[in-house]
């Protein structure tokens, strides 16, 4: 914003800041839908203030979720999830998984894209959050407001359940929802067009910095940001926490709010198991929540396709189809024990169907298709077909999202099962072989119910029983539960008739077994040294499959794979699948201190410390083992980086076959007398490292023995006993920067301590002040001349500025310390002569009983832009501040004058009766100096010590026309001259127009009579 020139007026509008939503949907007059999104956080607007011009940053838009218990836009339900926010009690029911697995849950561990749910606190730096809120470091507490991850069993259970719901929301997509922080944080950052792995962090926390009065917020479109730009979730509990997490990630993926009419958040409709709401609304009380295209009744956002935007190029794609869309390529159900069947699947797209095949003997067949137990996205339709593709029977109960085909009588033969994601009120049309909806769909009319098949996507599990076909069958079993890298995995194929025959098998990756279950870490094709699809010959009823496992020297942890019978020829299948775990075999390295305690040595020569690094494990690989030097936290005994010739870190190379190496650390000798010093060398595994370090022997210590004579050593300390380094710049923390002082009005004195950390007496020969502004600083109390070993003395320096602006000087302390004979300490201070020269009420009018304006005159020009929130006018009688102040600054005759009037969008504000106080905030007005300075103290006008100051009092009392603080007979006479008179009459006085409607009528008379014969 341009500064107004002398005599040129500019208008700034100031309002008391209230908690505001960070992403607003502006509606047109008809309320048909949002026109755009715009930033409304006042702090961001202030930081990025100004028109859009090249080179000026634009406030990044934040998307928010409503806070539970708040009622945004009138439709958000007052709800509480406190019952789910279990503190430290026992489990309400069995946890979904082992509590030890809580922070290792993955929905798709082989994906290149990540959504990390972070429950144990986080430190945010170098992000838009830091820039927008002016905070270099933001410390987020854990989900319950504390630190760390030492949670009760009930809280661990809640974390698992939240993960299950968020994983279901993103099940159709190629993204890993996890509770485990990635080992490589670049998995949460987008590093340019060549990057193939990125994602986001969702910090589950409490709001300790933004004061947003919201349940969560995130930057719109931030999923592909180049920094670790987290989404923040404050809503706590199972329903609100899980839905808010998905909602905020939705914003990061570019999605906007789903509302209804003029309401920003739509909470959904219906009840029970099919009560529905959009994820980008506020569906916290609904059992089924889905991504939406705005196809429900009175939707506010009908032109945003959530699924299309989620799978955009900046985000992540759909998962590859896991089961075929036609019966000719149907997946066989997994048979076990000849009669049990099982399979897991995902409906990835709303035009996806999954086909399965099974063979049965004659009799009753039962198949159950289950979705996630709690808050699923998928509503399942299941249809049964015979071998020719003829439809037999279906299941799609309106009140349940699962499907069930129980005790269906079937003749012996082959059959197909078709799975589809459908709307609540759909029914099967045999002619179309599809599920169709009624017209109109019940979710598109007033009092809506149900949902379309748009977002009916997600996980399901098929389980059931068939009839043993009664013919010879084949089974596959693993000969061992695990296999190590570099070895062969072995499986046995056997048939029930003891005959000869060939079957085709295929190695496949492993998926989760049911909705809401974590997916194991699965193998990749490159992990195998043989084709993934093979023919195995059975002779005399048995055959063996051997698959070499590649020792790839990549640290991957345990991996899992399965071998499936994909073609059993003439055999029935009794057991179709066998599984095995691949164990990671890696070298482990340890370090030992061989010869690491030695004298420091002479200056320029030094000494050498030796460490031994040993390898335990297969020596068939070459490794580069990394090390780094670390120091103890005790600064008195810690070595210094300058004590070494060797670098701070490095590596030792192990050739194939080598099991031990020597690491030498070169120590630099000097003549300083100092305590014996210590350090450590620790081994570590860098990102992508293919070895491990022994957790009990990854570090070894070294000690540098001092062999120099004992000498005096000066140490200088300031405020808070902070050490001050020789030549270090002036700092507020240690007192060398003495802060803000009023020119010739006050002074600032700082006490410094001189300590002798050496073994001989320290003699202080002089303390002097030099520099450009040395006349503004003086030593007002001298130290002792002699300081014994371990002793200390103090001296005072006073800052008494003679002119405004930044004032700098140097303190030079001369002593017999051989290393720091002249200790140079820069000192600084900021001097101000900015103040309010005068305050005028009503342009200097004698009467102050009617507040039309207040003029504040500074004694020099100030930055108009810095005046934001500079003025507060408070009614001393009621204690309330004036809500809206219009401030008009101008530069006149070398001074800035600011005229304060009282208006809002509706016009002039009618102030309450009472005495008033003006506060001019010192920090809100800045000079135009090279380094701007504020006033030293706030100015209070109209009050003193919280009471009315009669010398400069100003007030408002309706009816007091002569400013004598009462409404008496004289005022009554003047009122009569204006009563019911036209406002153009000469005797008309608009001071008697209480409601500012342009006349003095009966309403004004009522207000006047209420105050008659009263005194303020």
N, C-alpha and C positions, 0 to 999 in steps of 0.2 A: 504494500500500500504506500502511495506517495505521501511524503510529509507536506502538510499545508504550508504554503508560503505566507509571509506576513500579510495579515488582513484577509487571507483566503480561508473560508470556513469549511471544515469537513465534519461529517456526522458519523459518530460511532454509536452503536446500540449495545448496551450492557444489560445482562439479566443475571440474576442469581442462578448459579449452576445447580441443576437437579440431576439425579441419576437418569441417564437416557439410554435408550436402546441404540446399539451400535450399527444396526442395519435396518433401515426403515423402508417400507413399501409405500411410495406415494401413490395415492389413488386419484383418478379423475373424478369429476363432479358426480358422474353417474355411479361411481363405485364399481365399475365393471372389471377392473384389474389393475395391476401395478404398471406404471409407466416406466419407472426406472428405480435403481437403487442408489442411495447416496449416503455419504458418511455423516453421522450426526454426533459423534463423540467430540465434545467441545475441545478437549485437550488436543486431539489430532487436528481439528480445524485450526486451532491457534498455532500449532507448530507449522502447518503447511499452508498458512493463510495466503490468499492471493489468487488472482486469476490463473488459468492454465496458460503458461508461457514456456517456451523452450528452456530446459535446464532447471526448472522448478519442479520439485517432487510433488506428486499428487497423493492426497491421503488415501491409503489402501482401505478398501471397504471391508468391514467386518460383518460376518453373519452371526447371529446370536440365536440362542434358544431361551425360551422363557424360564424364569425361576419358579420352582414349585412353590405354591402358596400365593403367587402373584396372579393378577388377572389382566394380562396385557390385552388391549383391544376389546375387552369385555367378554371374550369367549373362552379364555383359558381357565380350566377348572381349578378351583381351590382344592388342592390335593396334597397328600403327604405320603412319602414312601418311608417314613420313619421305621415302620415294622421291618422293612428290608435292610435298613441301615443298622444291622446288628452290631453291637459294640464288642463285648467280651464274653457273651454267654455261650452256651453250648450250641451245637448244630441243630437247626430246626428239623433237618432230615439228613440222610446220608449225603455227603458231598458228591458231586458228579464224578470226581476223580480223586486219586490220592492227593492229600494236601501238599505233599512234597513236589507235586507236578504243577502247582499253581502258576509258577512263573516260567514254565517251559511249554505252554500250550501253543499249538500252531494249527491253523486250519488248512494251509496249503504251503508246506515248508519249501517246496521246490519252485515256488513262484519268484519272479524277479521283482515283484511289487509288494510293499509292506504297509500294513496298518498296525502300529505298535501301541497297545494300550498300556500306559505307564502309570502305575498306581502308587509308587513308593517315593514320589517327589522328584523334582527336576530343577535344574538351574538353566535359565534361558538367557543366552547372550547373542549379540550380533544378529538380531532378527528385527522384523517390523514391530514386534511388541516393544522391544527396547527403544527403537527410534520413536515410535508413536507416543510412548508414555514417558520419554525422557529419562529412562533408567538403564544404565549400562549392564546391570545384572538384576535379574528377577528370580527370586527364590520361591519356587512353588512347593508348598508342603505336600505331604502324601494325601490320599483320598479322604482321610479322617482328620486332617489338619495337623498331624504330627510329622515326625521324620522317620525315615527308614522303612523297612518292610517286615518288622517283627509284629505281625498281625495275629489276632486271635483266630481260632479255627473257624468261627462264624464269619469273620471278614474274608478269610481265604475262600470259603464256600461262595460268598457273594461275588468275589472277583471271578471265580470259575463260571458262575451263572451269567454274569454280565458278558464275559467272553463268548459264551454259547449263543447269546442273542445277537451280538454284533456279528459274529461269524456267520450266522444264518442270513442276516441282512446282505452280506457280501458273498454268499456262497455261489451265486451264478458267475462270479467274475474271477479272473486270474489274479488274485491278490491274497497274500497271507495275512490273516488277522492273528496276531500273536501277543502274548504277555511277556515275551522274552526280548530284551533289548538286543538289537543286532550287534554282532561282534564288530562289524564294520559300519560306522555311522553314516558312511556314504550311501548306504541302503535307504537312508531317509532324506537324501538330498538329490536334486536333479543337477547333473554336472555337464549339461550341454547335449547337443544333438547326437553325439556318439555314445551317450550313456544308455545302458540297458537296464539298470536297476535303480529304482528310487521309491520313495514312499513318504509316510508321515508319522509323526508321534502324536498321540492323543493323551494329554496330561490330565489324569483324573485327580482333582485337587480341590482346594478351597480358594475363593477369590481373596487374595491378600494385597492386590496392587491396583486393580482396574476400577473397583467400586462401581461395577456395571449394573448391579441389581438384576443380573440375568443368570440363567442356569448354565450358560456356556457361551463361548464365542470363538470364531475362527476367521481367518482372512479368506475372502472369496477367491477361489481359483488358486489356492496356495499349494495344492498337492505336488506340483512340479517346481516349487521354489528351489533356489540354489542353496538355501540354508535350511537348517533343522527348524522349520517354522511350525511349531506345534499348534494343534487345536486344544482348547482348554474347556474342560467339563467340570462344572461346580455342582450340578444336581446330584444328589446322593441316593442310593438305593437301587434295587433291581430294575423296576420299571423305568424310572426317570433317568437313572444313570446310563443304562444301556441305550435307551432311545436317544438321549442327548448325544452320546458318543457317535452314533451313526448319523444323526442330524448334522453335527458339526463337521464330520468328514464329508458329508454331502455338500456343505458349503465349500470346503476345500476343493471339491471336485467340480465346482461351478454352479451348484444348484441353489435356487432361491426358495423362499417360503411358500408353502401351500396353505392358503387361507380360504375363507368363505365370505363372499361379498366384500365388505369393507374391513373384515377382520383378518389380521396378518396371519394368525395361527388357527388352523382347523384341527379341533380335537377329535374329530371322527364321529361315527354314528353306529347304531346297533349296540348289542350287548352280548355277553356270554362268549362262547368259543368263536363266534363269527362277528363280534364287535370289531369294527375296522377303523383305521385312521392312516393318513399318509405320514411317512417318516419325516418329511420336511414340514410337517405341522407340529401339533403337540398331542400325539396319540398315546399319552402315558397310561391311560386307563384301559386301553384296548388290547385284546388278545392277539389280533392279527394286524400287523403293520407292514406296509409295502411301499415300494417306490411307486410314483404316480405320474400320470400324464395329465392330471386335472380333469378326469372324466366323471367326477362325482358332481352332485347337485350344487349349484351356486358356487363352483370353484372360482377362486380369484386368479389362478394361474393356469390358463388352458393352453398356452402355446409353448410350454416347456416339457420336453420329453426327457424325463429323468434318466432312463436307460441309455438313450442316445448320447446324452451329455456325459454320463459316467464313463462310457466306453470310448470317449474321444481320445485323440492321439496324445494329449497331455496327461492322460490318466492311465487306465489299464483296460485290456480287452475282456470279452467274455471268455469263460473257460471253453476249451474244446469240448465238443459233444462227447459224453461218456458212453452213451448207448445209442444204437442206430435208430433212425426215424422210420424204418420200414421193416416188415417182418422177414424179408429175405436176408437181412444181415443181423437178425436178432441175437442178443447176447444170451447164452445159456445161463439159467439160474445155477447157483452153486449148490450142488448136491453134497450131502454128507450122510453117511449111514444108509444110503439108498432111499431114505424117506423124508429127510429134512432138507429144505431149500432156504437159501438166504442170498440177498444181494443189496448193494447200496447204490444209490444214484442221485443225480442232481438234474432238475429241470432248469436249464441255463437260460433259455429264451422263451418268450411267450408264444412262439410258434414251434417249440421243441416238443416232441413226444418220444418216449423211450419204449422199445420193444424187447421182450424177453421170450425165450423158448424153454420148454421143459417136456419131458416124457414121463408118463405115468402108467401104472397098471390100472385096471378098472376099479372104481370105487370113489369114495368121497374125498375131494381135494379141498384144502383150506389154505387161503393166502391172505395175509394181513399186510397192508401197506401203511406204515406209520410215518408221520412227520415229526418235527421237533416237539417235545412235550409242552414247552411253554413259549408263547409268542412266536409261532412259526410264520413264515411268509407264504408257504405253499399250501394250496387247497388241492388235494389229489382226487382225480378220477381214475378208476381202474376198470379195464374191460378185458374179458376173457374171450378168445377166439379159438376155433378148431384149426386143424392142420391146413385146411383149404382157405383159411382167412374169414370164415363165416362167424359173425358176432354171436356170442352165446349169452352172456350176462354181464352186468356192470355194477359198480358201487360208487355212489357219490352222495353220502348223506348230507342233508342241508345243515344240520346242527353239528357236524364234525368235519375236521379238515383231513382226517385219515380216511382210508377206505378198507373195506373188509369183504372178502369173498369166502364165506364159511360153509363147509360141508356141501360143496358143489358136486353132484354125482357126475362122473365122467367115465366114458368108455376108455379102455386102454388105447394109448396112442400119443401123438405129439400135439402140443397146444402152445398158444401164444398169449402173453400178457402184455397189455398196452397201458402205459402210464402217461397221464397228461396233467398239466396245471390248469385249473379251470376257475370260472366265477362261482360265487356261492349259489346262484339260482339257475345255473345251467342244467340242461337235460340232454340226454343222448338222442341224436337224430340218426336212425339206422340208415336212411337214404344217403345222408352226407357222411356217415361214419365219423361224426364229430359232435362235440358238446356245443349246444347253441343256447343263447339267452332269450328270455322273453322280451317283447317290445311293448312299451319302453322298459329299459332295464331299471330295476327297482332302486338302484343307487343314483339315478339321474333325475328323480322327481322329488317333490317336497316330502319331508319325513323319510329320508333315504334309508335303505337297508342294503347290506351286501357290498359287492365289489366286482370289478371286471376281472378278466384273466390277465390284464396288463402286467401286474406285479405278482402274479401267482407263480412264484419261482422259488426254488430252494431244494433242500435235502429230503430224501425219503429212504426208508429201508423196507425191503420185502422179506418177509419170513413166513414160513408155513410148512405144511406137510403134504406129501404126495404118496402114491401107492407104489410099492416096490414093483417094477415092471415084471419081475419073475424070470428074467433071462440073465445070461452070463454078464457080469459087470466088471469094470476096471476101476482101480483106485490108485492114487498117488500119495506117497508119504515121504517125509524128509528123514534121512538117516540120522541127522543131528539137528539140534535147535539152532546152532550157530556155526559159522565158518569164518576163519580169519582171512584177511587180505593176503593174497599170494598162494592160497590153498584152493582146493577144489570142493565145490558144493556137490553133494550127492543125494539123489532122490531115487526111490524105488517105485516102479510101475508093476502092479500085480493084477491078475485077473482071477475070477472065481472058478473058471472051468479048467485051469491048469494047461491051457492050450497055447498055441503060438499065434501071434498077431502083432500088428503095428498100430501105434497111436501117435497122434501129433500133439506136442506140448508147446507151450509158449511162456517165456519169462515176462512177467509184468510187474509194474510198480505197485505199491501197496497204498490203499486209501483208508480213510476212516471207516469203521464198521457200521456206524449208525449216525443219524442226525445229532448234532451237538457233541460228537466225539472228536478229540484232536486227531489230526492225521500224523502218522509216524513219518520219520525221515526216510525217504525211499531212495532206492538205487537209481542210477542212470544207465542207459545202454552201454556207456563207455566203461562201466564197472565190470563188464563180463568179457572174457577172452574167447567166447564162442558165439555162434549165431543164437539169437533169442528164440527162434522158432526151429524146432528139431523134431525128427521122427525117431521114436524109441521102439525097438523091436523087443517083444516079449517072447521068450523061449521057455517052454515048459512052465508057463504061468507067471514068468517074472522077467523084468528088464531093468536096466540101470541107466540113469541120466547123470552125467558128470559135467559140471560147468566150472571152468577156471575163473577165479575171482582175481581181478587185476589189483596189484599193489601199486596204487597210483601216487603215493607219497603226498596225498592231499588230506589235510585235517578236516574230516567230515563228521566224526562221531559215528555211533552205530547206525547202520542203515538196514532196511528191510526190503525183501522182495518175495514174490510168489511165483509158483509154477502152476499153470492151468492146463488141464486137458481140454484142448479145443476141438479135437476130432477123435472120437472113440471108435470109429469104424462101425462094426456090427455090435459092439458092446454097449450095454447101458453103463451109466456112470454112477458109481457108489460114492466115491469121494473125489471131487473134481479138483480141489486146490490144496497145495501144501506150501507152507511159508518157512522162511529162514531169515536169521539175522546175520549181517556181516559185521564182524568185530574189527575195530580200528587197531592196527598194530603200528606203533610209532616208537622211535627212539626217545629216551628220556635222558636229559642232561642235568648234571649237578656240578657245583663249584665248591672248591675247598681252598682255604687260606694256607698256602705252603710256607711262604716266608714273607710275611706282611707286617712285621713289627720291626722298625728300623729307625735309626737316627735320621733326622731331616737331611743333614749334610750341609756342606759349605755352599755359599752363594755361587750360583752359576754351575754347580756340580750336581748336588742333590743325591738321590738314592733310588734303588729299584725294588719294587715289591712284586712278588710272584704268587699267582693263583693257578690252581690246577682245575681244568674242566674235564669231566669224565662222561663217556657215553655208555648208557645201559640200554640194550635193545639191538635190533638187527643192524649190523654194520654194512649192509649191502648198498646203502644209499649215501651219497655225499650231502652234507648239510653245512649251511652257513649259520652258526649259532651267534645270536646277538647278545650284547651286554651293555650295561650303562652304570655310571657312577652315581650313587645317591649319598645324601648326608643325613646324620641324625638330627632330630628336632631340637636338641640342646645346643643352642648357638655358642655356648661357652667352650664346648669341646669339639665342635664340628669343624672339619677341615673346610678350606675355602677353594673355589675353582681355580684361583690363582696359585695354589700350592702345587699344581700339577703341570708337567710337560705333556703327558698323554692326553688325548681328547676325552671329552666327557662320555662318549659312547663309541661303540665299534662292534666288530664281529670277529669270530675265530672260525676258520674253515676246517671242517673234518672231511678228509678224502675217504673214499670207499675203503673200508677195512680199518680205519683209524678209530681208536677207542679213547684216546686221551690227548689233551693239548695243554700247553702252558701259556698263560696270559701274563705279560709283564706290564706293570704300571710305573711310569717314570714320575718321581716326586721332585719338585723344584726346591733347591735349598735357598735360604735367605739369612739375613742377620737379625730378624725380628725376634724379640723375646716374647714368647707366647706359650699358652698351655699346650700339653700334648693334644694332638688332634686325631679324630677318627673319621672313617668313611666306610662305605660298603660298595662292593661290586655285585650286581644282581643280574642274573640271566633272565631273558624274557622272550616271548614268542611274538613276533610282529604279525600284523594282519596278513593272513594267507600263509603263515608259517606251517611247516610240515613236520614239526617235532614238538615235544613237550618238555617242560622243566620239572624237576623234582620239587614238589611243594614243601618238602622238609629241608631241602639243601639247594635252593636256587640262589642263595645270597651268602657272601663271605665278607668278613670285616678286615680292614687294614688300619694300622695306627702309625702316625707320624710322631716320633719322639723329638721334642724340642731339645736342641743342643746349643742354643745361643745364650749369651750372658743376659742377666736380668737388667732391664732399663726402664725409665719412666715411660708411660704411655697415656696420652690424653684422650679422654672421651667426653663429648659434649652431649647433654640431654636437654630437651625442652619440655613442652606440655606433655602430660601423661607419661613422663619419663621416657619419651621416645628418643632414640639415638639420632643425632644429627651428623651426617657425613660431611667431611671437608669438601667445600665447594658445591654441595648439593643445593638445588634451587629452593627458594623460600616456599614454605608450606603452612597452610592453616593448622593442620593436625599437630605439628610440633611447636607452633608458636612463632616460627621465624617469619611467617606472614601474619601481621598483627591485625588484619581485618580492616573494617570500616571505622573511620574516626572523623568527627566533625572538625573542620578547620577552625582553630583558635577557640573552640568551644569545649573540647574535652581531649583527653590523652589516653594512651593505652600503654601499660607497662607489662613487660614479660620477664619472668625470672628464668634464668638458665643455670644449669648445674654443670660444673667441671669435675670429672672423676679421674682418678689416677689408677689405671688398671695394670700398671707396671710394678716392678719390684724395687725401684729407687724413688727418692723424693722428686716430685714434679715442681719446678720453679716457674711461676708466671711472671714474666718480665714486663708485659704491658698488654693493655686492651685498648684498641683505638677504633674509631669509626671513620670510614672513607667512603667515597662514592659521590654520585651526582647530587644526591639529596641528603648528604651527611648531616646538614644542619637541622634536619627534621628528626634525627635520632640522637640519643645521648645515653651514656652509661651513667645511670643515676645511683647505682650502688656497686662499689668495687668488690671483687673477690679477695680471698686471702692470697698472699704471695706464694706460700709454700703449702703443697698438698702431699701428705705422706702416702705410701703404698696402700691401696684400698680405700683411701680417703676421698673426700669431695668438698667443694666449696661452691657458693652461688654468687651470681651478680644479676643486676637488673638493667634492662634497656627500655627506655621510654620513647614512644612515638608521639611527637607533638608537631603535626604538619603545619606548614606555613602557606600552602597553596593546595588547591584541589587537584585530584588526579592520582595516578599511580606514583608512589614515592619509593625509591630504591636506594639502598646503601649496603656496605659490607662491614662486618665486625672482624677485625684481625686480632687474633690472640697469639702472642709470642711466648714460647716456653722452651724448655730444654729437652723436649721429646725429639729424638734424633730423626724420626720419620716425618713428623708434622711440627716442625719448629715454628711455622706460622700457619695457624689454623684459620682458614678463610670461610666466614659464614655469611652468605647473602641474607639480608633482611628486607622486608617490604611491608607496605601498608597502602590502603586505598583511602584517600582523603576526599571528603565531600563538603561542598558549601551549598548544596541544593536544599531549598526549603520552601515552604509556602509563605509568600510575602503577605497576603491578605485574603480574607474571605468576605464576600458581600452577599447579603440576603436580599432578594427582590431588587437587584440592581442598585443597592444602597438605599432603598426607601427606609424612612424612619420606622414605619410599622412593620413588624415581623410576624404578625398574627395570621397572615395568609401566605402560604408558601407557593410562590410562582416559580422561583428560580433561586439557585445558589451558584455563585461564581467563585471559583478557586483560581488564584493568581500565583504562579510560581515565580521565583526571583530570576529565572533564566529560561531559555528554551529547553523543552524536554521532548523526547521521542514520543510522538502521538501514539504509535503502535504499542508502546510499552504501557499505556494507560489502562489496558484491559483490567477490569476488576479493581481499579484504584480507589473507588469511592463507595462508601456505604453510608446511608442516612437511616437512622434508627429512631423510632418513637420511644422516648424514655418512659412514657406513661404506660404503654402497652408492651414494650420490649420487642416489638416486631420491626423488621427492616422493610424499607420500601422495596416492593418487588421489582419494579421496572424504572430504570433511570436512563434518560437520554442525555448523553454527554457530547458536547460540541466544542472541540478544542480549536484554538487559533493562536498564531504567534503574532503578538502586537508589541512594538517598541522593545524588542529584545526579551520578551517574557512570553510564556505560554499561559493563556487564560482558557479555562474550561468552564462552560456554562452548563449547569445541570438542571434539567427540567424533568417533569414527571409525566411520561406518556407511555402508552402501549399501543398495540394495533387497533384498539377500539377508540383511541383518543386520549384526552387528558385523564390522569389518574386523580381521583378524589381522595385526599389524604385524611387519615383519622385525626381527630382532635388530640392535642397533647404537645409536650415539649419534645424537641428533636435534638439529635446529636449528629454531627458530620464527622466521619472518620476518613482521613486521607491516608491511605496505606503507603508506608515509606518505600517498600520494595517494588511498588507497581509503577513508579515514575522514574525514568532513567535519563541522565544528562546526555548531551550530544558529543561528549568527549571521545577521544580515540578508544579509551577503555571506559565505557559508560559507568557512572556511579549513581546510586540512589540517594534518597534522604536517609539521615541517620535514624530517625524515629518517626512513628506515626504521629499525625496531628489530629487532635480532638478539638472540635469547635462546638460550643453550645453546652458542654458538660465538663465537669472536673471530678475525678474520682467516682464516676458513675452517677453523680448528682447534677442538677441543673446549675450551670454557671451563669449567674445573672448578668455578668459583664458582656457576654456575647450570646445570650440566649436567643433562640428563635423557636417559634411555635406556630401551631395552627389551632384557632378557636373560631368555628363558624359563628357568625353574628357579631364578633368583636370588630366593629368597623374602624375604631380609632386606635387599636393596638394597646389598650391599657389592661389586658389580661382579664377582662370581665365583660359580660353582656348585660348592659344596664339600660336605664331609660333613654339615654342619648342614642344608644344603638337602636332602641325600639322606634324612636322617632325617625331615624334615617331609614329603617326598614319600611316604615309606612310610606315614605316617598317613592320607594321602588315597587311596592306591592301592587300587582296587577297592572302595572304601567308597561307600556311598550318599551322594548329594550333600546329604542332609538331616542327616548326622552332624555333630556339633559340631566335630570335628577336620578336617572336609573343607575343603580350600583350593582354590577354583576357579582360582587362579593356576597350578596344575599341569595344568589342562585345556587342552592346546595347541590342539586343534581345535574347542573351544567346543561340544562335543556333549553337555555336561551330566554327564560322568563322567571319571574318571581311569583309563584302561585301558592295554592294551599299546601302542597307538599313541602315547599320551602318554609312556609309559615309554621308548619308542624315541627320541623327541625329547629327553627329559631326559638319557638316557645319552650322546647325541651331544654334549651340552654339559658333562657332568660334568668337573670339574677344569679348566674353561676360564675365562678372565678377559677382561673387556671393557676 
